């Protein structure tokens, strides 16, 4: 099993450009999450999904959109990138919620110039 | 919204010394998880605590959950260079999501 994978690993964008980050898991997990990690601020939840076809906002959702068309994939979109979105993005999945280990992907390092 | 605080932000220890990081919430938690992130890596799950006053051990690591379920601690006995990394607590509030603390970065000098 590959676990949780993320594509791409690195990306540099110019302000105003758009992009999509892909998260894939092969563990048949129901729940998937997108976090951003900034120095000294831990991990902040952007959006999450409790199952195929459902998404919900997390702590810092502004400027991002998500989709979960297939159970194994969770996409994070930036429609118009801003320098404030420079961060490391982690995807995670868990079989259930409220008490299960979150399995994290390797992360995507995004720089917005 | 819910917040989870952690102290200290940084800790530098000599190899063989003990290390403790503390996690606090202003409201009662349903459960708490601990993760370790090595430099340049991703968070890796260490443990989950659910019961009030719970204590769990993993080799040199001891995890505690406070009686009021508002605080938790991670203690490492006799640190090794392999313990280097950032330790995060993640508080569970509503049974759906976890709120991560800012982390404690541990450096171990050989």
Interface residues (C-beta under 8 A of the other chain):
Chain A: X33 X35 X40 X41 X42 X43 X44 X45 X48 X50 X58 X59 X90 X92 X97 X98 X99 X100 X101 X102 X103 X104 X105 X106 X107
Chain B: X1 X6 X9 X30 X31 X33 X35 X41 X42 X43 X44 X45 X48 X50 X88 X90 X92 X95 X96 X97 X98 X99 X100 X101 X102 X103
